[in-house]
């Protein structure tokens, strides 16, 4: 392959990857991720931008002291954040696998 064709191929591939990465990010941003505390008394929902969308408390959660309730909110938030990271990583790996199979 000539240098010009190689450079053209690299530029086209780069543009495709960029577009696909933007699509992945847009999809993640629009996805709602919900997770609960270990006891399921607190459920936190985040969008893919890590913005807090909702917090739900069970009736039972009202019996906990404020410190315990705070810890449950943090636990649920961390779990939802982890879901975002896992989903993002899985989609990027899938894209990388797809791109590497195209090169074969």
Buried (B, 14 or more C-beta within 10 A) or exposed (E): EEEEEEEEEEEEEEEEEEEBEEEBBEEBEEBEBBBBBEBEBBBBBBBBEEEEEEEEBBEEBEEBEEEEBEBBBEBBBEBBBEBBEEBBEEBBEEBEEEEEEEEE
